[in-house]
Amino acid sequence: MDLGQLLTDVRTIVIFLVTFTLIIAIHEFGHYASARLLGMRVLEFAFGFPPRAVAIRHAGIDYSINWIPFGGFVRILGQDDFSIRQQGEGEPGSFTSKPWWAQAIVLAAGVAMNFVLALVVLTAAFMIGTTGPTGDVKIVDVAAESPAAAAGLQKGDVIVAVDGRQPGSTRELVRYTQRNADREVRLDVVRNDRPIPPVSVYARPEPPEGQGPLGVKIEDVTGPVTVAPGAAVVMAWKLSGEVVEQIVALPGQMLGGRSAGPAPEVTGPIGIIQVTGQVAEFGLSSVLKLIGVLSLNLGVLNIIPFPGLDGGRLSFVLAQAAIRRRISPQLEAAIHAVGFVILLGLLVVVSIADIRRVLG
């Protein structure tokens, strides 16, 4: 490996660590700020994981930097998921001494901050300007004997409007044709940089496997995009919604077989480091978009009601509120511990797959 490649790899790892630590820090700040506002005693706000490198104590709270520069955490009195006997249990400032709704707010605040961070950085990315989707869609292949082939559509054609409206994205065009199956849709097309007469294409209600209603493979047309603040906020909301929808649909796509389409590729830290290096080549705006997407991923995954995650802890709080009594601390600690081990196991499996993919 030459010096240039080494410096590039070091820069990629640094960008990844800074990015991931920022996302985690914002998440933990949500827990920290809400806990303090609701009268809970915060013991520590940490960047990274132990062993501790340095710490400053202020107002009874340790603000620490640890030697493992990956993420961070907040310790609140009376909130220790893996201990049978909670430290400070019963004390006025402890987590468990507060009403269920206060506990729920603190647990959900981290996820809320991830969504806030995503909206802020995505809005900034669109305002700065970058290479991104223009709203038009390009045909990259036309299936033989498909409605698109019968209508004369060709590879390289750019769809600039469908029934008088800009497609917006490949995803929106696919949805539109599925909703309007069994009728003709009118496409405005540009071929070789020149518009051609509008094309009417029949949208099949039951296309062959691997084909859509029109019988075309498409991709988003990209180009320089810079938008005003108001439009940037709208685009950030829109992109956030699409990302969340894709994450929510992921389990079904992975378990649903052919009916759900090809299984998406799941990646872990090593894969994300690779992506970070590739994205960093396109400048600040692209890095901001990556931060936004990763923050949304962390937020959605954290709110899943799985033991060891914020969603799992929130489920216990809501269950205890419903039955109006405390669930056995021993049982809760055991369930969270098992969930945490399972999560670590999944991380190892995904990381091994990442390594195999990197090594070819």
DRENLUMDO-43888 format. One record per residue (C-alpha): x, y negated, z negated; residue in one letter; residue number from 1. Coordinates in pm, whole numbers. Layout:
# DRENLUMDO-43888
<<X, Y, Z>, 'A', NUM>
...
***
This chain:
# DRENLUMDO-43888
<<0, 0, 0>, 'M', 1>
<<144, -339, 101>, 'D', 2>
<<147, -647, -122>, 'L', 3>
<<-141, -811, 66>, 'G', 4>
<<-367, -508, 16>, 'Q', 5>
<<-269, -489, -352>, 'L', 6>
<<-356, -856, -406>, 'L', 7>
<<-687, -806, -225>, 'T', 8>
<<-774, -508, -445>, 'D', 9>
<<-679, -697, -762>, 'V', 10>
<<-891, -994, -653>, 'R', 11>
<<-1186, -761, -583>, 'T', 12>
<<-1162, -601, -928>, 'I', 13>
<<-1136, -943, -1096>, 'V', 14>
<<-1442, -1072, -905>, 'I', 15>
<<-1634, -757, -999>, 'F', 16>
<<-1545, -782, -1368>, 'L', 17>
<<-1630, -1153, -1383>, 'V', 18>
<<-1957, -1093, -1195>, 'T', 19>
<<-2067, -798, -1405>, 'F', 20>
<<-1967, -965, -1732>, 'T', 21>
<<-2164, -1277, -1633>, 'L', 22>
<<-2475, -1070, -1560>, 'I', 23>
<<-2446, -879, -1889>, 'I', 24>
<<-2369, -1197, -2085>, 'A', 25>
<<-2683, -1367, -1951>, 'I', 26>
<<-2884, -1056, -2039>, 'H', 27>
<<-2745, -1047, -2391>, 'E', 28>
<<-2795, -1423, -2429>, 'F', 29>
<<-3166, -1357, -2384>, 'G', 30>
<<-3160, -1121, -2683>, 'H', 31>
<<-2938, -1361, -2880>, 'Y', 32>
<<-3140, -1678, -2822>, 'A', 33>
<<-3482, -1518, -2878>, 'S', 34>
<<-3363, -1343, -3194>, 'A', 35>
<<-3235, -1669, -3343>, 'R', 36>
<<-3550, -1858, -3243>, 'L', 37>
<<-3764, -1592, -3414>, 'L', 38>
<<-3564, -1602, -3736>, 'G', 39>
<<-3361, -1284, -3695>, 'M', 40>
<<-3004, -1273, -3818>, 'R', 41>
<<-2753, -1223, -3537>, 'V', 42>
<<-2431, -1058, -3652>, 'L', 43>
<<-2221, -1068, -3334>, 'E', 44>
<<-2222, -1188, -2974>, 'F', 45>
<<-1948, -999, -2790>, 'A', 46>
<<-1790, -1014, -2446>, 'F', 47>
<<-1656, -674, -2345>, 'G', 48>
<<-1636, -368, -2570>, 'F', 49>
<<-1410, -283, -2867>, 'P', 50>
<<-1137, -279, -2972>, 'P', 51>
<<-1168, -647, -3058>, 'R', 52>
<<-911, -888, -2920>, 'A', 53>
<<-1016, -1213, -3087>, 'V', 54>
<<-1320, -1353, -3266>, 'A', 55>
<<-1447, -1682, -3401>, 'I', 56>
<<-1703, -1690, -3682>, 'R', 57>
<<-1956, -1974, -3680>, 'H', 58>
<<-2272, -1997, -3892>, 'A', 59>
<<-2227, -1635, -3996>, 'G', 60>
<<-2207, -1505, -3639>, 'I', 61>
<<-1897, -1345, -3486>, 'D', 62>
<<-1834, -1460, -3129>, 'Y', 63>
<<-1584, -1202, -3007>, 'S', 64>
<<-1383, -1108, -2699>, 'I', 65>
<<-1292, -741, -2673>, 'N', 66>
<<-1018, -559, -2488>, 'W', 67>
<<-1245, -360, -2254>, 'I', 68>
<<-1359, -632, -2009>, 'P', 69>
<<-1682, -469, -1900>, 'F', 70>
<<-2016, -617, -2009>, 'G', 71>
<<-2093, -714, -2367>, 'G', 72>
<<-2346, -679, -2646>, 'F', 73>
<<-2537, -853, -2925>, 'V', 74>
<<-2572, -709, -3277>, 'R', 75>
<<-2886, -804, -3469>, 'I', 76>
<<-2932, -715, -3835>, 'L', 77>
<<-3153, -408, -3863>, 'G', 78>
<<-3128, -306, -3498>, 'Q', 79>
<<-2906, -3, -3454>, 'D', 80>
<<-3067, 254, -3229>, 'D', 81>
<<-2832, 536, -3317>, 'F', 82>
<<-2835, 506, -3698>, 'S', 83>
<<-3087, 690, -3912>, 'I', 84>
<<-3060, 423, -4183>, 'R', 85>
<<-3063, 72, -4044>, 'Q', 86>
<<-2824, -185, -4192>, 'Q', 87>
<<-3018, -462, -4362>, 'G', 88>
<<-3351, -283, -4331>, 'E', 89>
<<-3613, -470, -4532>, 'G', 90>
<<-3415, -795, -4551>, 'E', 91>
<<-3604, -1109, -4436>, 'P', 92>
<<-3377, -1174, -4137>, 'G', 93>
<<-3362, -817, -4009>, 'S', 94>
<<-3508, -700, -3679>, 'F', 95>
<<-3747, -451, -3841>, 'T', 96>
<<-3879, -708, -4090>, 'S', 97>
<<-4037, -911, -3809>, 'K', 98>
<<-4381, -841, -3657>, 'P', 99>
<<-4401, -609, -3357>, 'W', 100>
<<-4462, -893, -3111>, 'W', 101>
<<-4141, -1068, -3220>, 'A', 102>
<<-3946, -745, -3175>, 'Q', 103>
<<-4102, -700, -2831>, 'A', 104>
<<-4007, -1053, -2724>, 'I', 105>
<<-3644, -1002, -2828>, 'V', 106>
<<-3623, -669, -2642>, 'L', 107>
<<-3782, -811, -2325>, 'A', 108>
<<-3585, -1139, -2332>, 'A', 109>
<<-3272, -982, -2182>, 'G', 110>
<<-3463, -859, -1878>, 'V', 111>
<<-3635, -1197, -1844>, 'A', 112>
<<-3296, -1371, -1837>, 'M', 113>
<<-3179, -1136, -1562>, 'N', 114>
<<-3472, -1246, -1347>, 'F', 115>
<<-3402, -1613, -1427>, 'V', 116>
<<-3035, -1569, -1334>, 'L', 117>
<<-3131, -1399, -1007>, 'A', 118>
<<-3368, -1678, -907>, 'L', 119>
<<-3111, -1948, -993>, 'V', 120>
<<-2817, -1794, -806>, 'V', 121>
<<-3026, -1687, -505>, 'L', 122>
<<-3170, -2039, -478>, 'T', 123>
<<-2817, -2180, -494>, 'A', 124>
<<-2701, -1931, -229>, 'A', 125>
<<-2974, -2036, 15>, 'F', 126>
<<-2903, -2404, -51>, 'M', 127>
<<-2529, -2363, 5>, 'I', 128>
<<-2598, -2182, 329>, 'G', 129>
<<-2466, -1856, 460>, 'T', 130>
<<-2508, -1605, 736>, 'T', 131>
<<-2845, -1452, 675>, 'G', 132>
<<-3172, -1337, 834>, 'P', 133>
<<-3321, -1596, 1068>, 'T', 134>
<<-3670, -1442, 1061>, 'G', 135>
<<-3643, -1289, 1409>, 'D', 136>
<<-3603, -916, 1474>, 'V', 137>
<<-3380, -744, 1731>, 'K', 138>
<<-3458, -414, 1904>, 'I', 139>
<<-3157, -181, 1883>, 'V', 140>
<<-3319, 125, 2041>, 'D', 141>
<<-3640, 221, 2220>, 'V', 142>
<<-3774, 576, 2190>, 'A', 143>
<<-3857, 754, 2515>, 'A', 144>
<<-4227, 785, 2599>, 'E', 145>
<<-4316, 544, 2315>, 'S', 146>
<<-4562, 252, 2338>, 'P', 147>
<<-4262, 15, 2339>, 'A', 148>
<<-4108, 197, 2636>, 'A', 149>
<<-4441, 195, 2819>, 'A', 150>
<<-4469, -181, 2760>, 'A', 151>
<<-4123, -241, 2908>, 'G', 152>
<<-3939, -341, 2591>, 'L', 153>
<<-3562, -293, 2608>, 'Q', 154>
<<-3266, -253, 2379>, 'K', 155>
<<-3134, -599, 2288>, 'G', 156>
<<-3473, -773, 2311>, 'D', 157>
<<-3539, -1019, 2025>, 'V', 158>
<<-3892, -1036, 1884>, 'I', 159>
<<-3958, -1397, 1783>, 'V', 160>
<<-4332, -1367, 1715>, 'A', 161>
<<-4596, -1100, 1657>, 'V', 162>
<<-4954, -1208, 1718>, 'D', 163>
<<-4836, -1568, 1707>, 'G', 164>
<<-4633, -1548, 1382>, 'R', 165>
<<-4261, -1505, 1325>, 'Q', 166>
<<-4184, -1146, 1212>, 'P', 167>
<<-3993, -1268, 904>, 'G', 168>
<<-3795, -946, 864>, 'S', 169>
<<-3781, -587, 984>, 'T', 170>
<<-3966, -484, 670>, 'R', 171>
<<-4252, -727, 736>, 'E', 172>
<<-4277, -628, 1103>, 'L', 173>
<<-4302, -259, 1011>, 'V', 174>
<<-4571, -336, 755>, 'R', 175>
<<-4766, -549, 1002>, 'Y', 176>
<<-4767, -282, 1271>, 'T', 177>
<<-4870, -17, 1017>, 'Q', 178>
<<-5158, -235, 897>, 'R', 179>
<<-5267, -295, 1255>, 'N', 180>
<<-5233, 62, 1376>, 'A', 181>
<<-5463, 186, 1655>, 'D', 182>
<<-5471, -151, 1832>, 'R', 183>
<<-5247, -364, 2049>, 'E', 184>
<<-5017, -627, 1901>, 'V', 185>
<<-4882, -916, 2106>, 'R', 186>
<<-4508, -977, 2094>, 'L', 187>
<<-4321, -1289, 2203>, 'D', 188>
<<-3981, -1168, 2319>, 'V', 189>
<<-3650, -1328, 2415>, 'V', 190>
<<-3435, -1128, 2657>, 'R', 191>
<<-3081, -1234, 2744>, 'N', 192>
<<-3142, -1565, 2564>, 'D', 193>
<<-3451, -1640, 2775>, 'R', 194>
<<-3818, -1594, 2681>, 'P', 195>
<<-4018, -1345, 2885>, 'I', 196>
<<-4398, -1327, 2921>, 'P', 197>
<<-4575, -1200, 2605>, 'P', 198>
<<-4582, -821, 2575>, 'V', 199>
<<-4882, -625, 2441>, 'S', 200>
<<-4786, -300, 2268>, 'V', 201>
<<-5014, -31, 2127>, 'Y', 202>
<<-4938, 45, 1759>, 'A', 203>
<<-4980, 420, 1714>, 'R', 204>
<<-5162, 528, 1397>, 'P', 205>
<<-4973, 860, 1380>, 'E', 206>
<<-4625, 819, 1531>, 'P', 207>
<<-4381, 1113, 1562>, 'P', 208>
<<-4153, 1177, 1267>, 'E', 209>
<<-3865, 930, 1258>, 'G', 210>
<<-4049, 672, 1469>, 'Q', 211>
<<-4269, 379, 1378>, 'G', 212>
<<-4598, 274, 1534>, 'P', 213>
<<-4420, 100, 1826>, 'L', 214>
<<-4135, 345, 1875>, 'G', 215>
<<-3845, 103, 1826>, 'V', 216>
<<-3547, 80, 1595>, 'K', 217>
<<-3499, -276, 1476>, 'I', 218>
<<-3263, -494, 1276>, 'E', 219>
<<-3279, -845, 1136>, 'D', 220>
<<-3126, -1119, 1349>, 'V', 221>
<<-2871, -1308, 1141>, 'T', 222>
<<-2719, -1652, 1181>, 'G', 223>
<<-2618, -1964, 987>, 'P', 224>
<<-2895, -2045, 741>, 'V', 225>
<<-2911, -2356, 518>, 'T', 226>
<<-3239, -2462, 360>, 'V', 227>
<<-3378, -2743, 145>, 'A', 228>
<<-3418, -2689, -232>, 'P', 229>
<<-3793, -2625, -219>, 'G', 230>
<<-3764, -2373, 62>, 'A', 231>
<<-3463, -2214, -113>, 'A', 232>
<<-3674, -2146, -424>, 'V', 233>
<<-3944, -1984, -208>, 'V', 234>
<<-3686, -1769, -29>, 'M', 235>
<<-3530, -1668, -362>, 'A', 236>
<<-3873, -1560, -493>, 'W', 237>
<<-3939, -1369, -172>, 'K', 238>
<<-3604, -1190, -170>, 'L', 239>
<<-3636, -1109, -542>, 'S', 240>
<<-3977, -953, -480>, 'G', 241>
<<-3840, -739, -195>, 'E', 242>
<<-3544, -621, -403>, 'V', 243>
<<-3766, -531, -701>, 'V', 244>
<<-4006, -348, -471>, 'E', 245>
<<-3720, -145, -323>, 'Q', 246>
<<-3588, -55, -668>, 'I', 247>
<<-3933, 52, -788>, 'V', 248>
<<-3978, 265, -475>, 'A', 249>
<<-3637, 432, -517>, 'L', 250>
<<-3747, 730, -733>, 'P', 251>
<<-4027, 816, -493>, 'G', 252>
<<-3792, 795, -195>, 'Q', 253>
<<-3541, 1022, -366>, 'M', 254>
<<-3800, 1280, -479>, 'L', 255>
<<-4061, 1249, -207>, 'G', 256>
<<-3878, 1440, 65>, 'G', 257>
<<-3935, 1361, 430>, 'R', 258>
<<-4266, 1191, 371>, 'S', 259>
<<-4085, 913, 186>, 'A', 260>
<<-3818, 872, 453>, 'G', 261>
<<-3445, 936, 419>, 'P', 262>
<<-3318, 935, 61>, 'A', 263>
<<-3134, 609, -17>, 'P', 264>
<<-2774, 612, -127>, 'E', 265>
<<-2723, 553, -500>, 'V', 266>
<<-2394, 397, -607>, 'T', 267>
<<-2216, 332, -936>, 'G', 268>
<<-1940, 97, -1055>, 'P', 269>
<<-1682, 219, -803>, 'I', 270>
<<-1922, 172, -514>, 'G', 271>
<<-2019, -171, -644>, 'I', 272>
<<-1651, -270, -659>, 'I', 273>
<<-1622, -171, -292>, 'Q', 274>
<<-1927, -375, -200>, 'V', 275>
<<-1795, -670, -402>, 'T', 276>
<<-1474, -672, -201>, 'G', 277>
<<-1665, -665, 127>, 'Q', 278>
<<-1909, -937, 20>, 'V', 279>
<<-1633, -1163, -114>, 'A', 280>
<<-1495, -1191, 241>, 'E', 281>
<<-1807, -1388, 341>, 'F', 282>
<<-1766, -1663, 80>, 'G', 283>
<<-1932, -1802, -230>, 'L', 284>
<<-2290, -1785, -103>, 'S', 285>
<<-2265, -1413, -35>, 'S', 286>
<<-2114, -1351, -379>, 'V', 287>
<<-2404, -1542, -536>, 'L', 288>
<<-2650, -1323, -347>, 'K', 289>
<<-2471, -1013, -475>, 'L', 290>
<<-2493, -1148, -832>, 'I', 291>
<<-2866, -1206, -783>, 'G', 292>
<<-2931, -858, -648>, 'V', 293>
<<-2723, -690, -920>, 'L', 294>
<<-2899, -896, -1188>, 'S', 295>
<<-3238, -784, -1055>, 'L', 296>
<<-3120, -423, -1054>, 'N', 297>
<<-3006, -449, -1415>, 'L', 298>
<<-3331, -614, -1518>, 'G', 299>
<<-3559, -358, -1354>, 'V', 300>
<<-3355, -58, -1469>, 'L', 301>
<<-3339, -191, -1825>, 'N', 302>
<<-3714, -229, -1859>, 'I', 303>
<<-3777, 134, -1761>, 'I', 304>
<<-3920, 313, -2070>, 'P', 305>
<<-3621, 547, -2098>, 'F', 306>
<<-3451, 616, -2434>, 'P', 307>
<<-3141, 406, -2491>, 'G', 308>
<<-3259, 125, -2262>, 'L', 309>
<<-3448, -190, -2362>, 'D', 310>
<<-3762, -40, -2210>, 'G', 311>
<<-3724, 269, -2428>, 'G', 312>
<<-3683, 59, -2742>, 'R', 313>
<<-3980, -155, -2638>, 'L', 314>
<<-4191, 160, -2597>, 'S', 315>
<<-4123, 255, -2959>, 'F', 316>
<<-4217, -94, -3078>, 'V', 317>
<<-4543, -89, -2883>, 'L', 318>
<<-4624, 266, -2997>, 'A', 319>
<<-4568, 169, -3360>, 'Q', 320>
<<-4794, -133, -3313>, 'A', 321>
<<-5064, 91, -3164>, 'A', 322>
<<-5058, 351, -3443>, 'I', 323>
<<-4986, 85, -3709>, 'R', 324>
<<-4708, 274, -3878>, 'R', 325>
<<-4334, 323, -3840>, 'R', 326>
<<-4220, 619, -3633>, 'I', 327>
<<-3962, 833, -3810>, 'S', 328>
<<-3623, 653, -3787>, 'P', 329>
<<-3455, 994, -3761>, 'Q', 330>
<<-3668, 1089, -3461>, 'L', 331>
<<-3619, 753, -3291>, 'E', 332>
<<-3241, 760, -3344>, 'A', 333>
<<-3219, 1115, -3205>, 'A', 334>
<<-3425, 1029, -2895>, 'I', 335>
<<-3219, 718, -2819>, 'H', 336>
<<-2895, 912, -2868>, 'A', 337>
<<-3006, 1186, -2626>, 'V', 338>
<<-3116, 924, -2373>, 'G', 339>
<<-2781, 747, -2400>, 'F', 340>
<<-2593, 1073, -2337>, 'V', 341>
<<-2810, 1145, -2032>, 'I', 342>
<<-2740, 795, -1897>, 'L', 343>
<<-2364, 846, -1942>, 'L', 344>
<<-2392, 1180, -1763>, 'G', 345>
<<-2574, 1019, -1469>, 'L', 346>
<<-2307, 747, -1455>, 'L', 347>
<<-2034, 1011, -1438>, 'V', 348>
<<-2216, 1202, -1160>, 'V', 349>
<<-2270, 887, -954>, 'V', 350>
<<-1909, 776, -1010>, 'S', 351>
<<-1779, 1115, -889>, 'I', 352>
<<-1995, 1078, -578>, 'A', 353>
<<-1848, 728, -529>, 'D', 354>
<<-1493, 864, -552>, 'I', 355>
<<-1570, 1142, -302>, 'R', 356>
<<-1720, 884, -67>, 'R', 357>
<<-1417, 652, -99>, 'V', 358>
<<-1175, 940, -36>, 'L', 359>
<<-1379, 1057, 262>, 'G', 360>
***
